[in-house]
Amino acid sequence: MAVYFYYGDEDFLIDSEIERMRAKLNPDFISMSFNILDNPEYSELINILRTPPMMFGDSLYIINAEKYFSSTKNYFEDSELEDIEDALQNNPPSLNIVFVVKLPRDEGKKLDTRRKLYKILSKFNSEEFQAFKTYKTDEIANWIRKQAKKKDIIVKDDAVNLLIELLGNNLRQFDIELDKLKLIAYPEKTVNKKMVEDIAISNQDLFNITDLIMKNKKDEALLEFKKLTDKKHPLEILAAIQTMLRKWIIIKTKASENSTFEISKIVGMHEFVIKQNIQKLKGVSVADLVRLKQNLYETECRIKSGESLDINSEVEIALIR
């Protein structure tokens, strides 16, 4: 029975599992055999479930189903759910259906297991993909080592520890950095701490830029930004600063009412780093952080829409505006 139900807040693991399944399809017919649909209505969904695969081999349908579970009431009528369950139970092995629900990261949300659709889907190949807890550094370290082994490299312990310090529990970013580190280490296969330091954007790098902006030292902030462009593309830096700003805003608003352990669970950063940031952000207002984040978000939208002719200048203007 080729029906799957993948859900959870670690979208990288979900995407990796889907990619593994996609790789098994006949590459000559991939445009016809691999399909992604976002929350299809009943008529479209039931048509997919009841359509036999074509003669070119297995088919794989990814059904992004977030809206099915986020609506205030059951998304489908009871009679429709009965039809869906019947179709899934009689699904041919060559028609692979994967229902996917990606939950917001670092928000602690769970699926409502009382929903009829959940009860139906959980009868099949159901698996929850959870993000690693930031304080479970041994588990994160083991994952990094296993992922490195898949890429045919070895990461030394001090390099693993530095990656965790810099990236927390972000598996997607770990995977990206491991690919870069493999290139840097070539023709050797061992990654050391110095290699990580050479390519990584640290929390301190990001804090230096924002701190200088808050102190109205814009010339120095731009110099820090230009230094980082030697390591990363401006859009990567932009995304990293926005992610960091989001976390800093949460830290600032939660620090007076929540413990560092509780904040750590919310933002996905190590508790030690939370304590450091609370001290560093004492003289920074939430309003200034929000304004800067909005500026950067608008800039990212302009760049990605093709409106920007000079990406570096666009980011620089956003940082000092």
Secondary structure as UniProt FT lines:
FT   STRAND          3..8
FT   HELIX           11..22
FT   TURN            23..24
FT   HELIX           27..29
FT   HELIX           30..33
FT   STRAND          34..38
FT   HELIX           42..49
FT   TURN            55..56
FT   STRAND          59..64
FT   HELIX           66..70
FT   HELIX           78..89
FT   TURN            93..94
FT   STRAND          95..102
FT   TURN            105..106
FT   TURN            113..114
FT   HELIX           116..121
FT   TURN            122..123
FT   STRAND          125..128
FT   TURN            134..135
FT   HELIX           137..150
FT   TURN            151..152
FT   STRAND          154..155
FT   HELIX           157..167
FT   TURN            168..169
FT   HELIX           171..185
FT   TURN            186..187
FT   STRAND          190..191
FT   HELIX           193..199
FT   HELIX           203..214
FT   TURN            215..216
FT   HELIX           218..228
FT   TURN            229..231
FT   HELIX           234..254
FT   TURN            255..257
FT   HELIX           260..267
FT   HELIX           271..280
FT   TURN            281..283
FT   HELIX           286..304
FT   TURN            305..306
FT   HELIX           311..320
//
